[in-house]
């Protein structure tokens, strides 16, 4: 895997992935333009994106009839440099009718313990916990 960043101006960078997708990274208005994600934000988004792909794929294989999945994360960062994640809590919201809770638990566990490489990397420095909610599909949606 490869990636490349190129300085645009101040602390704003254009980043290009090995798969040739681009994003802007930036610092806040006090140091730059505040027009892109901060690097640690991207790491956190990468974590929940990685586990989300696992969980969605696993639930489909288990034939769980979900309509949507939303995943959020709350992270604590150390106060001393280098400022790293020390705790991360991931919250999964599975939306749909007739959702088998045991299959949701199994998919999340498999993601965290076996499939999500981002989780494995971040667990070296941060305690990662999770919880989930199952919500009924709203009528008319």
C-alpha positions in Angstrom: 0.0 0.0 0.0 1.2 3.5 -0.8 0.0 7.0 -0.2 1.2 10.5 -1.0 0.6 13.9 0.4 1.5 17.2 -1.3 1.6 20.5 0.5 -1.0 23.0 -0.9 -0.4 26.0 1.4 0.0 26.6 5.1 -0.8 23.2 6.7 -3.2 22.0 4.0 -2.3 18.9 2.0 -3.7 17.0 -0.9 -3.6 13.3 -0.1 -3.8 10.6 -2.8 -4.3 6.9 -2.0 -2.9 3.8 -3.7 -6.4 3.4 -5.2 -6.1 6.9 -6.7 -8.7 8.6 -4.5 -7.9 12.0 -3.2 -8.9 14.0 0.0 -7.8 17.2 1.6 -6.1 17.2 5.0 -6.0 20.5 6.9 -5.5 22.1 10.3 -7.8 24.6 12.0 -8.3 28.2 11.1 -5.7 29.2 13.7 -3.0 27.6 11.6 -4.5 27.0 8.1 -7.8 27.1 6.3 -9.9 24.5 8.1 -11.0 22.9 4.8 -10.3 19.3 5.4 -10.1 16.6 8.0 -7.4 16.4 10.6 -5.1 13.3 10.4 -6.4 11.8 13.6 -10.0 12.3 12.4 -9.1 10.3 9.3 -7.7 7.5 11.5 -10.9 7.4 13.5 -13.0 7.4 10.4 -10.8 4.7 8.9 -11.4 2.6 12.0 -15.2 2.8 11.9 -15.3 2.5 8.1 -13.2 -0.7 8.4 -15.3 -2.3 11.0 -18.5 -1.1 9.3 -17.5 -2.9 6.1 -16.8 -6.1 8.1 -20.1 -5.9 10.0 -22.2 -5.1 6.9 -20.6 -7.9 4.9 -21.0 -10.4 7.8 -24.6 -9.5 8.5 -25.4 -10.0 4.8 -23.7 -13.4 4.8 -25.8 -14.2 7.9 -28.9 -13.1 6.0 -29.8 -10.4 8.5 -32.4 -8.1 6.9 -31.0 -4.7 8.0 -31.9 -1.6 6.2 -29.1 0.7 7.4 -26.1 0.8 9.6 -24.7 3.9 11.3 -21.4 3.7 13.3 -20.0 6.5 15.4 -17.0 6.6 17.6 -15.9 8.7 20.6 -12.2 8.8 21.3 -10.0 10.1 24.1 -6.6 11.5 23.3 -3.6 11.8 25.6 -2.7 15.2 26.8 1.1 14.7 26.3 2.9 14.6 23.0 2.7 12.5 21.0 -1.0 12.9 21.4 -2.5 9.5 20.7 -5.8 7.8 21.1 -6.0 6.2 24.6 -9.7 5.1 24.5 -12.1 4.6 21.7 -15.8 3.6 22.1 -17.6 2.5 18.9 -21.4 2.6 18.7 -23.2 0.6 16.1 -26.8 1.3 15.2 -28.4 -1.4 13.1 -31.7 -0.4 11.6 -34.3 -2.9 10.4 -37.1 -5.2 11.4 -36.6 -8.8 12.6 -32.9 -8.2 13.5 -31.3 -11.2 15.2 -29.4 -9.7 18.1 -27.1 -12.7 18.5 -26.0 -12.3 14.8 -25.2 -8.6 15.4 -23.1 -9.5 18.4 -21.3 -12.2 16.4 -20.6 -9.9 13.5 -19.2 -7.1 15.7 -17.0 -9.6 17.7 -15.6 -11.1 14.5 -14.8 -7.7 13.1 -13.0 -6.6 16.3 -11.2 -9.9 17.0 -10.5 -11.2 13.5 -11.0 -9.1 10.5 -10.5 -5.4 11.1 -6.8 -4.6 10.7 -7.3 -1.0 11.8 -8.8 -2.2 15.1 -5.8 -4.5 15.6 -3.3 -1.6 14.9 -5.1 0.9 17.2 -5.5 -1.7 20.0 -1.7 -1.4 20.5 -2.2 2.1 22.1 -6.0 2.5 22.8 -8.6 0.5 24.7 -11.3 -0.1 22.2 -14.8 -0.9 23.4 -18.1 -1.1 21.6 -21.9 -1.1 22.0 -24.8 -1.4 19.7 -28.4 -0.4 19.3 -31.0 -2.1 17.2 -33.7 0.2 15.9 -36.9 -0.7 14.1 -37.3 0.6 10.6 -39.5 3.8 10.6 -42.6 3.4 8.5 -42.6 5.4 5.3 -38.8 5.3 4.8 
